[in-house]
Amino acid sequence: MKEEGQEPGIRQGNKYLATGLRFGGGIVMFLLLGYALDRWLNTVPLFLLVGTFVGAGLGFLSVWRELKADAANQPTWRKRPGGQAGGKADGQADGRSGGREE
């Protein structure tokens, strides 16, 4: 479905802005949850630190999964004609013969 009144670049920017806000929001949410647990249990900022790292890890996972699912975001250098992935195969591109003398 095409949105009217917005240019494609603006829509693309909004998508990535939302992704960044979700990443930051996950960190802040788990940080505040850890802070509340520390206050409730009367502990050192153990849960605050754990919540921060858990939020960062889950936020990164969310962003990574969304970017991997976006077909328009995939690099073009990975797909080559003939079904080969990028990189040199068996030293052919640099003149070597895989260690064999011919």
C-alpha positions, 0 to 999 in steps of 0.5 A: 500500500502506497502512502500518499503525500510522502516521498520514498526517502521520508518513509524510509527515514521514518522506518529507521527512526522508529527502529532506533527509538525501539532500540533506545526505548528497550534500553530505557524500559529495562533500565527503569525496571531494574531501578524499580527492582533495586529500590523495592528489594533495597539492593545495590544497582545490580538489577539496574545494570542487568536491566541495562544490558538485557535491554541493550541485548534485546534491543539489538536483537530486535533491530538486527532481525528487522534489518535482516527481514528487510529485502531492500536492505540486503547487500547486492555484493553477496549475490553473484551470477552463477550462484557463487557467494562473494569472495575468492574461490580456490585462489582462482582470482589471484592466479594461484592454483590452490597450492598445486604446481602445474 
